[in-house]
Amino acid sequence: MSNNLSLCKLIHNLLINSIGYYLKKIEEDLLEIRFSEAKHLLDLLRVCLQPPELHSQNEFKTATTPTITELEQAGVKFKVGSSKYFSDITFKNGILEIPKLLIVADTEILFMNLLAYEQLNCSTRYSNDYIVLMNHLVRTRKDEEILIQNGVIEDYIWESFTKTASFYYTDLVDQLNAYCRTPWNKWRAALKQNYFNSPWASISVIGAVILLVLTFIQAVCSVIAL
C-alpha cells in the first residue's frame, strides 16, 4: 500500500466494501473537506450524508401522513431523486422525488448507529426524521412494491419514533396531505386509473362522451323544432 495515501483516503478504502453505496453518493472531496470538523468516523458519515441546505425543523402538526398507495391514488408520481443525499426528499408539481435507497447487509446497522448517535449527541435529527418519514410512507407491501417499481428502493426495514416538536419533514408532510385532500387530484387520478388505463378503455370513454353529447344535441334540436 502506498505511503502517500491520506488518513481520510485510507478510511474511505476501508469502508467502501461495507457501505460503499453511500460513500459513492458523497460528492467528490467532501469527505476530505468535512474530515477535520468530524469528531469521529460515524460523525464524519453523518455530516457528509445530510443535505447541504438544512431545512428548519418545525413542529410536527399531524400524526397522519399519507402512504405511498394513498399518494398514488391521489395522482402523485414517484421519481428517483437526483440528489446525492439520501434524506433530500422533495415534492413539487405532483411528483415525489426520493433518492434511491439500496438496502444491503449493513445498511440497517449503519442507520441504527446514525440514529443512536443523533439521539445522544446531536441537536439535529435528520437520520431519525428520514426513517420516521419512510416508516409513515411505506406501511404495507403494496407501498413498498410501488417504490420498487419506480426504482426508488429495493427493500424496506425501518423502526424509529417521531419527535413531534421538531420534525425535519414537517413542510413536506403538509404538502403531501394537502395534495391528497384536494378533490380535483383524487378525481383526476381515479379517472385516469379507472377509465384511461389502456388505449381501448380511453376510446370507449371518448365514444361514450361523444354519444352523450350527440344525444343532448338531438334532444335540444327536438325541443327547438317544437
C-alpha positions in Angstrom: 0.0 0.0 0.0 1.3 3.4 -0.9 2.5 5.6 2.0 1.2 8.7 0.2 -2.4 8.0 1.0 -4.1 10.4 3.4 -5.8 9.1 6.5 -9.1 10.1 5.0 -8.4 8.1 1.9 -7.4 5.1 3.9 -10.7 5.3 5.9 -12.6 5.6 2.6 -10.9 2.5 1.2 -11.6 0.6 4.4 -15.3 1.3 4.3 -16.0 1.1 0.6 -16.8 -2.6 0.7 -19.3 -2.4 3.6 -21.2 0.8 2.9 -19.7 1.6 -0.5 -23.1 2.6 -2.0 -23.5 5.5 0.4 -19.8 6.6 0.2 -20.1 6.7 -3.6 -23.1 9.1 -3.3 -21.0 11.6 -1.3 -19.7 14.3 -3.5 -16.0 14.1 -4.6 -13.7 15.6 -1.9 -16.5 16.1 0.6 -15.0 13.5 2.9 -11.7 15.4 2.8 -13.4 18.8 3.4 -15.5 17.6 6.3 -12.8 15.4 7.8 -11.3 18.0 10.1 -14.7 19.0 11.6 -15.9 15.5 12.4 -15.5 14.1 15.9 -15.0 10.5 14.7 -15.9 8.2 11.8 -19.6 7.9 12.4 -19.9 11.7 12.8 -18.0 12.1 9.5 -20.5 10.0 7.7 -23.4 11.9 9.3 -22.2 15.3 8.2 -21.4 14.0 4.7 -24.8 12.3 4.2 -27.0 15.1 5.5 -28.4 17.6 2.9 -26.2 20.6 2.1 -29.0 23.0 2.8 -30.6 22.2 6.1 -34.3 22.9 6.4 -35.8 24.3 9.5 -37.2 21.7 11.9 -40.7 22.8 12.6 -43.3 21.3 15.0 -44.9 18.1 13.6 -48.5 19.2 13.5 -50.2 16.0 12.4 -49.7 12.3 13.3 -51.1 11.3 9.9 -49.0 11.0 6.8 -50.4 9.6 3.5 -49.0 6.3 2.5 -47.4 5.7 -0.9 -50.5 3.9 -2.0 -52.7 6.8 -0.9 -50.5 9.2 -2.7 -50.7 7.2 -5.9 -54.5 7.2 -5.7 -54.3 10.9 -5.4 -52.3 11.1 -8.6 -48.8 11.6 -7.2 -46.0 10.3 -9.3 -42.8 8.9 -7.9 -39.3 9.5 -9.2 -35.8 8.6 -8.2 -34.3 11.8 -6.9 -31.0 13.1 -8.4 -29.7 14.3 -5.1 -26.6 12.6 -3.7 -28.1 13.0 -0.2 -30.4 10.1 0.8 -32.6 12.4 3.0 -33.1 15.0 0.4 -36.8 14.2 -0.4 -38.8 16.8 -2.3 -42.4 17.2 -3.6 -43.2 19.5 -6.5 -45.9 19.6 -9.1 -47.4 16.3 -8.0 -44.0 14.5 -8.2 -42.4 13.0 -5.1 -38.7 12.6 -5.6 -36.8 10.2 -3.3 -33.1 9.5 -3.7 -32.5 5.8 -4.5 -32.3 3.7 -1.3 -30.4 0.4 -1.7 -30.8 -2.0 1.2 -27.7 -4.1 1.7 -26.4 -6.3 4.5 -25.0 -3.5 6.6 -27.5 -0.7 5.7 -29.7 -1.3 8.8 -26.7 -1.3 11.1 -25.4 1.9 9.6 -28.7 3.8 10.0 -29.3 2.4 13.5 -25.8 3.7 14.5 -26.5 7.1 13.0 -29.9 7.2 14.7 -28.4 6.3 18.1 -25.6 8.8 17.7 -28.0 11.6 16.7 -30.3 11.0 19.7 -27.5 11.1 22.2 -25.1 13.7 20.8 -26.7 15.9 18.1 -29.1 18.9 18.1 -30.4 17.9 14.6 -32.2 14.6 13.8 -32.1 14.2 10.1 -31.4 10.5 10.1 -34.2 9.9 12.6 -36.7 12.1 10.7 -35.8 10.4 7.4 -36.5 7.0 9.0 -39.8 8.2 10.5 -41.0 9.7 7.2 -40.2 6.5 5.3 -41.9 4.5 8.0 -45.1 6.5 7.5 -44.9 6.4 3.7 -44.3 2.7 3.5 -46.6 0.7 5.7 -47.6 -2.2 3.5 -46.1 -4.5 1.0 -48.1 -2.6 -1.7 -46.4 0.7 -0.7 -43.0 -1.0 -1.0 -43.8 -2.5 -4.4 -44.8 0.8 -5.8 -41.5 2.3 -4.9 -39.7 -0.7 -6.1 -41.5 -0.5 -9.5 -40.4 3.2 -9.7 -36.8 2.3 -8.8 -36.7 4.2 -5.5 -36.0 1.3 -3.2 -35.1 -2.4 -3.3 -36.1 -3.4 0.2 -37.6 -1.9 3.3 -36.5 -2.3 7.0 -37.2 0.6 9.4 -38.1 1.2 13.0 -38.0 4.6 14.8 -40.1 7.1 16.6 -41.2 10.7 15.9 -40.2 13.7 18.0 -43.2 15.9 17.2 -41.7 19.2 18.5 -39.0 19.3 15.8 -39.5 17.2 12.7 -37.4 17.7 9.6 -40.1 16.8 7.1 -43.0 18.9 8.5 -43.4 21.0 5.4 -43.2 18.0 3.1 -45.8 16.1 5.1 -48.1 19.1 5.0 -47.7 19.4 1.2 -48.4 15.7 0.7 -51.5 15.8 2.9 -52.8 18.9 1.2 -52.3 17.3 -2.2 -54.2 14.1 -1.2 -57.1 16.1 0.2 -57.6 18.1 -3.0 -60.8 16.6 -4.6 -59.5 17.5 -8.1 -56.4 15.5 -7.7 -58.3 12.5 -6.5 -60.9 12.8 -9.2 -58.3 13.1 -12.0 -56.2 10.2 -10.6 -59.3 8.0 -10.3 -60.5 8.9 -13.8 -57.0 8.1 -15.2 -56.6 4.8 -13.3 -60.2 3.5 -13.9 -61.0 4.8 -17.4 -57.8 5.8 -19.2 -55.5 2.9 -18.1 -55.4 1.5 -21.6 -56.0 2.7 -25.2 -59.2 0.7 -25.6 -60.6 2.0 -22.3 -59.8 5.6 -23.4 -61.6 5.0 -26.8 -64.6 3.6 -25.0 -64.9 6.6 -22.7 -64.4 9.1 -25.5 -67.0 7.2 -27.5 -69.5 7.3 -24.6 -68.9 11.1 -24.2 -69.5 11.7 -27.9 -72.6 9.7 -27.8 -73.9 11.6 -24.8 -73.2 14.9 -26.5 -74.9 13.9 -29.7 -77.9 12.7 -27.7 -78.0 16.0 -25.9 -77.8 17.9 -29.2 -80.6 15.8 -30.7 -82.8 16.5 -27.7 -82.2 20.2 -27.9 -82.9 20.2 -31.6 -86.2 18.3 -31.0 -87.3 20.9 -28.4 -86.5 23.8 -30.8 -88.4 22.1 -33.6 -91.5 22.1 -31.4 
